[in-house]
């Protein structure tokens, strides 16, 4: 089945779909998920869980999480090696989505078509962010739900193909909330700040908050940052202010969400 992301909105149910029964064996998984969704499951403690070619952390109570990529195929294979040596293979159906095309004009042109020197700087900055997303803490901050970091008009959605100043670029991986510069930005869940930068070329003021098990929230284009790397934040804490720094056409909060390097849709996360 294919769904139009302009109309389809999922409540908290997909995230807690581990409660769905009907799959034989020790591991519990949802029967289906959609592209861009965060999935949580449970297996016997001590199990090893592999999603495609990626291994997911299994905590002391057998809980594990993984993300479904934007362009994931119609079936996703999850392999569970149980402590007794038995292997289970689960095939989860993946709902295919239809993504919007979004045209964004008025961006600083040097950020859309950078010269070689600026392109090297951008690549270095992106490598630093990617390294921060490799963190894999055994914390369950993610398990208590996520609140919107700010409230306003949704000006950009996950997965949409971006045409920036008339130039086709990578898809938009996040949720954009249009708010005035200086609007407080709140942490959507508990976590640890793992990356802070004030002046990245594309994303301007940038903060990453790690929620455990490889899950991170990213906030871009910030006008002010009130935290430093290593700080512990609680859901609802103000840690920054919205802005339009970096490659942005106007002030907004960009909220991205990752499972390691797999980019997910913040709109599909459950409320607290």
C-alpha positions as CSV (number, residue, x, y, z in Angstrom):
1,X,0.0,0.0,0.0
2,X,1.2,3.5,-0.7
3,X,0.2,6.5,1.4
4,X,0.4,10.2,0.6
5,X,2.4,11.9,3.4
6,X,0.5,15.1,2.8
7,X,-2.6,13.4,4.2
8,X,-1.4,10.5,6.3
9,X,-0.6,11.2,10.0
10,X,0.2,8.3,12.3
11,X,-0.5,8.5,16.1
12,X,1.6,6.9,18.8
13,X,0.4,3.4,17.8
14,X,3.2,2.5,15.4
15,X,5.9,3.2,18.0
16,X,4.3,0.9,20.6
17,X,3.3,-1.7,18.0
18,X,5.4,-4.3,19.9
19,X,2.2,-5.1,21.7
20,X,0.8,-6.6,18.5
21,X,0.7,-10.4,18.8
22,X,0.4,-13.1,16.2
23,X,4.1,-13.7,15.3
24,X,5.3,-17.1,16.6
25,X,8.4,-17.3,18.7
26,X,10.1,-15.4,21.5
27,X,10.5,-12.1,19.6
28,X,7.6,-9.6,19.4
29,X,7.4,-7.2,16.5
30,X,4.7,-5.3,14.6
31,X,3.3,-6.9,11.5
32,X,3.9,-3.8,9.5
33,X,5.6,-0.3,9.6
34,X,5.9,2.5,7.2
35,X,8.9,4.2,5.6
36,X,10.5,6.6,8.0
37,X,9.1,5.0,11.1
38,X,10.8,4.1,14.4
39,X,10.0,0.6,15.5
40,X,10.3,-0.9,18.9
41,X,10.4,-4.7,19.6
42,X,11.1,-7.2,22.4
43,X,13.1,-10.4,22.5
44,X,14.5,-12.6,25.2
45,X,17.3,-10.8,27.1
46,X,20.6,-11.8,25.6
47,X,19.3,-12.1,22.1
48,X,21.1,-10.6,19.1
49,X,18.8,-8.7,16.6
50,X,19.8,-7.9,13.1
51,X,17.7,-5.6,10.8
52,X,18.9,-6.2,7.3
53,X,22.7,-5.9,7.8
54,X,22.5,-3.7,10.9
55,X,22.6,-4.9,14.4
56,X,20.3,-3.4,17.0
57,X,21.1,-3.1,20.7
58,X,19.0,-5.4,23.0
59,X,18.7,-4.1,26.5
60,X,18.5,-5.9,29.8
61,X,14.8,-6.4,29.5
62,X,15.0,-7.5,25.9
63,X,13.8,-4.2,24.3
64,X,15.3,-3.1,21.0
65,X,14.6,-0.3,18.5
66,X,15.4,0.3,14.8
67,X,14.4,2.6,12.0
68,X,12.8,2.0,8.6
69,X,14.5,4.0,5.9
70,X,12.8,6.6,3.7
71,X,13.0,4.3,0.7
72,X,12.8,0.9,2.4
73,X,11.4,-1.9,0.2
74,X,8.0,-3.5,0.8
75,X,9.5,-6.2,3.1
76,X,12.0,-5.8,5.9
77,X,13.8,-8.8,7.4
78,X,14.5,-8.9,11.1
79,X,16.7,-11.8,12.4
80,X,16.7,-12.7,16.0
81,X,19.4,-15.1,17.4
82,X,18.0,-16.3,20.8
83,X,20.2,-17.1,23.8
84,X,19.5,-20.8,23.3
85,X,21.0,-20.7,19.8
86,X,17.7,-20.8,17.9
87,X,17.2,-18.3,15.1
88,X,14.0,-16.6,14.2
89,X,13.4,-14.7,11.0
90,X,10.6,-12.1,10.9
91,X,9.5,-10.4,7.7
92,X,7.7,-7.1,8.4
93,X,5.6,-5.4,5.7
94,X,6.6,-1.8,4.9
95,X,4.0,0.6,3.8
96,X,5.3,2.7,0.9
97,X,4.8,6.4,1.0
98,X,4.4,9.1,-1.7
99,X,6.6,12.1,-1.0
100,X,5.9,15.7,-1.8
101,X,8.1,17.9,-4.0
102,X,9.0,21.2,-2.2
103,X,10.5,24.2,-3.9
104,X,12.4,26.5,-1.7
105,X,13.7,29.8,-3.0
106,X,15.6,32.7,-1.5
107,X,18.4,30.6,0.0
108,X,21.9,31.9,0.1
109,X,23.2,30.8,-3.3
110,X,26.7,29.9,-2.0
111,X,25.1,27.2,0.2
112,X,23.2,25.7,-2.8
113,X,26.1,25.6,-5.2
114,X,29.3,25.9,-3.0
115,X,32.7,26.4,-4.5
116,X,35.3,23.7,-3.9
117,X,36.7,25.2,-0.7
118,X,33.3,25.6,0.8
119,X,32.3,22.1,-0.4
120,X,35.3,20.6,1.5
121,X,34.2,22.5,4.7
122,X,30.7,21.2,4.3
123,X,32.0,17.6,3.9
124,X,34.1,18.0,7.1
125,X,31.2,19.4,9.1
126,X,28.9,16.6,8.0
127,X,31.5,14.0,9.0
128,X,31.6,15.5,12.5
129,X,27.8,15.2,12.8
130,X,27.9,11.7,11.4
131,X,30.5,10.7,14.1
132,X,28.2,12.0,16.9
133,X,25.4,9.9,15.6
134,X,27.5,6.7,16.0
135,X,27.0,6.9,19.8
136,X,25.2,3.8,21.2
137,X,24.3,4.3,24.9
138,X,22.3,1.8,26.9
139,X,19.8,4.5,28.0
140,X,16.0,4.3,27.5
141,X,15.2,8.0,27.3
142,X,13.4,7.3,24.0
143,X,10.9,5.0,25.7
144,X,8.9,7.9,27.4
145,X,7.6,9.6,24.3
146,X,8.4,12.8,22.4
147,X,6.9,16.3,22.6
148,X,7.1,18.9,19.8
149,X,10.1,21.2,20.4
150,X,8.0,24.2,19.4
151,X,4.5,24.9,18.2
152,X,3.7,26.7,14.9
153,X,2.8,26.1,11.3
154,X,4.4,23.0,9.7
155,X,6.4,24.5,6.8
156,X,8.3,21.4,5.8
157,X,7.8,17.6,6.1
158,X,10.0,14.5,6.1
159,X,11.0,12.8,2.9
160,X,10.0,15.6,0.5
161,X,12.2,16.1,-2.6
162,X,13.7,19.5,-2.3
163,X,14.3,21.9,-5.2
164,X,16.5,24.7,-3.7
165,X,16.8,27.9,-5.7
166,X,15.8,25.8,-8.7
167,X,18.5,23.1,-8.1
168,X,17.4,19.5,-7.2
169,X,18.9,18.6,-3.9
170,X,18.7,15.7,-1.4
171,X,15.3,15.0,0.3
172,X,14.3,16.9,3.3
173,X,14.9,14.8,6.4
174,X,13.0,16.4,9.2
175,X,10.0,18.4,10.4
176,X,10.1,22.2,10.0
177,X,8.0,24.3,12.3
178,X,7.7,28.0,11.3
179,X,8.2,30.3,14.3
180,X,9.8,33.7,14.8
181,X,13.5,34.1,15.5
182,X,14.2,33.8,19.2
183,X,11.3,31.3,19.9
184,X,12.4,29.0,22.6
185,X,13.3,25.4,21.5
186,X,12.5,22.7,24.0
187,X,14.0,19.2,24.2
188,X,11.4,16.7,22.9
189,X,12.6,14.0,25.4
190,X,15.3,13.3,28.0
191,X,18.8,12.9,26.6
192,X,22.4,13.9,26.5
193,X,23.7,16.7,24.2
194,X,26.4,15.2,22.0
195,X,27.1,17.9,19.4
196,X,27.0,21.7,19.4
197,X,28.1,24.1,16.7
198,X,27.1,27.7,16.1
199,X,28.1,28.3,12.5
200,X,27.9,25.2,10.2
201,X,27.5,26.2,6.5
202,X,24.3,24.4,5.8
203,X,22.7,24.1,9.2
204,X,24.0,27.1,11.1
205,X,23.4,26.7,14.8
206,X,23.2,23.0,15.3
207,X,22.5,20.7,18.4
208,X,22.2,16.9,18.6
209,X,20.5,15.3,21.6
210,X,21.1,11.5,22.1
211,X,18.1,9.5,23.5
212,X,19.9,6.2,23.8
213,X,20.1,3.1,21.6
214,X,21.5,5.2,18.6
215,X,18.5,7.5,18.5
216,X,19.2,11.2,18.2
217,X,17.3,14.4,17.7
218,X,18.9,17.1,15.6
219,X,18.0,20.8,15.6
220,X,19.2,23.1,12.9
221,X,19.3,26.9,12.0
222,X,19.3,27.9,15.6
223,X,19.9,31.6,16.5
224,X,21.1,30.9,20.0
225,X,22.4,27.8,21.9
226,X,22.2,27.5,25.6
227,X,23.9,24.1,26.2
228,X,27.2,22.4,25.6
229,X,28.2,18.9,24.6
230,X,27.8,16.5,27.5
231,X,24.9,18.4,29.2
232,X,22.0,16.3,30.3
233,X,18.5,17.6,29.3
234,X,15.0,16.7,30.3
235,X,11.9,16.8,28.2
236,X,10.6,20.4,28.0
237,X,14.0,22.0,28.9
238,X,14.7,25.1,26.8
239,X,18.1,24.6,25.2
240,X,18.2,27.0,22.3
241,X,16.3,29.6,20.2
242,X,14.9,29.3,16.7
243,X,16.5,31.1,13.8
244,X,17.4,31.1,10.2
245,X,21.1,30.5,10.3
246,X,22.8,28.4,7.6
247,X,20.9,27.4,4.5
248,X,17.4,28.7,5.4
249,X,14.9,31.0,3.7
250,X,13.2,32.1,7.0
251,X,13.1,31.4,10.7
252,X,11.9,28.0,11.8
253,X,12.8,24.9,13.9
254,X,14.1,22.0,11.9
255,X,13.7,18.8,14.0
256,X,15.4,15.8,12.5
257,X,15.5,12.3,14.0
258,X,17.9,9.4,13.4
259,X,18.6,5.8,14.3
260,X,22.4,6.0,13.7
261,X,22.6,7.1,10.1
262,X,19.0,6.1,9.2
263,X,16.9,9.3,9.0
264,X,13.4,9.0,10.4
265,X,10.2,11.0,10.5
266,X,9.7,13.0,13.7
267,X,5.9,13.3,12.9
268,X,5.6,9.6,13.5
269,X,7.0,9.6,17.1
270,X,4.6,9.1,20.0
271,X,3.5,11.8,22.3
272,X,4.6,11.5,26.0
